[in-house]
Structures are given as structure tokens and as C-alpha cells.
Amino acid sequence: MVSIPELDRRYVVQTYKRQPLVLVEGRGMVVKDDRGRRYLDFVGGIAVCSLGHCHPALTNAIAVQAKKLIHVSNLYYIGSQAELAALLARVAPRGIDKFFFCNSGGEANEGALKLAVKHVGRERVIAMHGSFHGRTAVTVGATWKVAYREPFAALIPKIFDFVPFGDLAAVEHAMGEKTAAVIVEPIQGEGGVNVPYDDYLPGLRKLCDEHGVLLILDEVQTGMGRTGKWFACEHWGVEPDIVTLAKALGGGFPIGCLGARGEVAKSFSAGDHASTFGGNPLACAAAKAVVQTMIKLKLPQHAAKTGDYFKKRLTELAENHDCVRDVRGRGLMLGVELSSKELADKVVAKAMRAGFLINATADKVLRFVPPLIVERRHIDRLINALDQIFGEACK
């Protein structure tokens, strides 16, 4: 019999550098591979599996809706879509009360950029060093990593002005009469779990107001309870004009969303933007179940408390190992910067062999974005394993 990795190499476009692992089953914090080995998952589908794996509220919602109606066109009213929008209005940043549904974070960001350009009537966008906003032709243009952008330069609109993340003076200098929007992640994920100074987001809000520019907050990774608040911008009391989300919203089922202030949303009229699959009955039923369960279990609050404990344990670990350069993050979005990429790759591999799934981003930053249901006992097990791994690998 041909193995799954071999089938993948033969028939799947090779755009992913995969770990040597075939995962076949999951429940809560645990996933199993095709050999029956169990792993504690601190990757969570990259901040996606917010309720853990196969939470009954989510699987039941999908099963029930799949037996009733999976897909219809947005030519018709969709009950679960309208209900999900109303639910999101309860937890979204103040003023965000209109929503458009799509299939991914990249699509949400592309829609946000279209809306901003149409509303303001200008054409340039300020983005940040270290940013990641998606892989579509437009959003990869707003993504900082050169390796992602350069091969597709011919397709990317030349509308983005990049400035250093955290530098308000650079943002002000880049603003001009053609600037429509500033797009920023409140905490950079792919860029290395970079947390800005406390005056940064409020300063961006002030600059945008002074120049008649829209503030787009990309909360695809930080949103839906990840940082200990429903949205990371709440840590700084900042209200965006447009916010984007995906990942944790569907708990593993693909869905993306942009939310906007009503005044801004009015700039989109019928035919300006659309999605064949976006906001279909099945996706919205899944997301409704996720949000309702987050509210019921108070998962943002749980993420805040558990995240504080996790960060404390990681900081204690750093004090015992010289190869750890920094510990940073908020809630259950944490990063540990190591001394080199080689070391980070080695730690990820050793952790997997020890029964823990973690990943590295920005070359040498271990990123921890587990399901929001993670408990202290899971964290303690990981810390004990990392203590041993660092002791061996950091020599």
C-alpha cells in the first residue's frame, strides 16, 4: 500500500514543508497519528481550533446543519448568516456592527482593502515590517516577507508603503494625500509574536483620524479570545474602522469575516463585493456554535488567566536556559525567541518526538497558540518537556 506521504508527494502541489506526521484523529487538546501515538497540540491548526479538536458543540452543529441545508447562494437570505452577524455584533469592538462573510483571512483582508479604497476614495495603504495579511495577489502585497512577495511582483498592485512596526513617526511620515488606510496586526503573529508599545495602536488611531485615513485591524490570528480579550485591540482601548477575522471563528471550519462601522460599510453597494461560498448555511452554523460556546465557557477570560500562567512558566524556563532570548505575547498567543533558526527547528522536532506539537515562526521564534481550552496541567507537561529539551539542545 502506498503511504500517505508518498501519495502527497506524487499528487499534491508541494507548497508546504510538512512535519513527518500523519494526523488522523483529535479530541480536545489531544491528536493522534496513524500509528496511534498521542500528542498534546500547542499549534491548534495555527490558532484555529479554538474549542479544541472535535468539540461536541461544533461537531453537532455541523452534523445537524449538514442534514438540513449545506449551501445556497447569497442571492437569498441565509438564516444562520444573519444570526451569526448579530452574535458578532455583541462581542466585536465598539462601533463594528456590519459584517461580510467569506472563506479565509486573506479574503477578509482583501475585502477590507477594497472597502477602504472605495470609502475614502484614495489608493495607497500603509503596512508594517513583519506583517502577514494573506496569500492573495493583493494581500501578499501587504505582507512584508520578501520571499512571499518577490516571485509574484508582476501581479501585486504597487499601492503599499511599508514602515517599521511600532514606529508612529514613520507612519506619520508615510501618510499622504493618497493614503486610504493603515493595515496592522495588533500583535504580529507570523512576524514573531511581536507586541507593540502601549502607545502604538492609540497613536495609529489618532493619526488616522487626523488624516482622514481608515484603520484596518487584522485580527485574523489575534481575534476571538486568543489574547485574553475578544479582540486584541481591546487591550489598548482602540476602536478600528474595519476589523478582519477568520481562524478561531470557525473552530476548524473555514470561514472569514470583515466587520466595519456602519458608516464605512455603506460604501459597499450591491455588486461591489461577493463570495460564492462565503457565509453559507453550514459555515455560519459552525461559527455560531463556536461563538456561543466561547460565551458559555467564558473562553476569553480563561485564555487571559491560563495565558498569564503559561507566560510565567515560560519566563521561568528562560531564566534557566541561556539560549532563550525573549518571552513575549498576550493570553494564549505566546512566543519564545531562541538564539538561532537551527535550534528552533531542533526543538520543534524533539518536542514532537516527546509528544508535543509546537511550531516555529520568523525563523527562531517558538510560537504557542493552543486551543483556548488548554489547562495548567497541559502547560506543566509541556514546560517539563521543554526544560529537558533545552537542557540537551542548548549546549
C-alpha positions, 0 to 999 in steps of 0.5 A: 500500500502506498503511504500517505506521504508518498501519495502527497508527494506524487499528487499534491502541489508541494507548497508546504514543508510538512512535519513527518506526521500523519494526523488522523484523529483529535479530541480536545487538546489531544491528536493522534497519528496513524500509528496511534501515538498521542500528542498534546497540540500547542499549534491548534491548526495555527490558532484555529481550533479554538474549542479544541479538536472535535468539540461536541458543540461544533461537531453537532452543529455541523452534523445537524446543519449538514442534514438540513441545508449545506449551501445556497447562494447569497442571492437569498437570505441565509438564516444562520448568516444573519444570526451569526452577524448579530452574535458578532455584533455583541462581542466585536469592538465598539462601533463594528456592527456590519459584517461580510462573510467569506472563506479565509483571512486573506479574503477578509483582508482583501475585502477590507482593502477594497472597502477602504479604497472605495470609502475614502476614495484614495489608493495607497495603504500603509503596512508594517515590517513583519506583517502577514495579511494573506496569500492573495495577489493583493494581500501578499502585497501587504505582507512584508516577507520578501520571499512571499512577495518577490516571485509574484511582483508582476501581479501585486498592485504597487499601492503599499508603503511599508514602515517599521512596526511600532514606529508612529513617526514613520507612519506619520511620515508615510501618510499622504494625500493618497493614503486610504488606510493603515493595515496592522496586526495588533500583535504580529503573529507570523512576524514573531509574536511581536507586541507593540508599545502601549502607545502604538495602536492609540497613536495609529488611531489618532493619526488616522483620524487626523488624516482622514485615513481608515484603520484596518485591524487584522485580527485574523490570528489575534481575534476571538479570545486568543489574547485574553480579550475578544479582540486584541485591540481591546487591550489598548482601548482602540476602536478600528474602522474595519476589523478582519477575522477568520481562524478561531471563528470557525473552530476548524471550519473555514470561514472569514469575516470583515466587520466595519462601522456602519458608516464605512460599510455603506460604501459597499453597494450591491455588486461591489463585493461577493463570495460564492461560498462565503457565509453559507448555511453550514459555515455560519452554523459552525461559527455560531456554535463556536461563538456561543460556546466561547460565551458559555465557557467564558473562553476569553477570560480563561485564555487571559488567566491560563495565558498569564500562567503559561507566560510565567512558566515560560519566563521561568524556563528562560531564566534557566536556559541561556539560549532563550532570548525573549518571552513575549505575547498576550493570553494564549498567543505566546512566543519564545525567541531562541538564539538561532533558526537551527535550534528552533527547528531542533526543538520543534522536532524533539518536542514532537518526538516527546509528544508535543506539537509546537511550531516555529515562526520568523525563523527562531521564534517558538510560537504557542497558540493552543486551543483556548481550552488548554489547562495548567496541567497541559502547560506543566507537561509541556514546560517539563518537556521543554526544560529537558529539551533545552537542557540537551539542545542548548549546549 
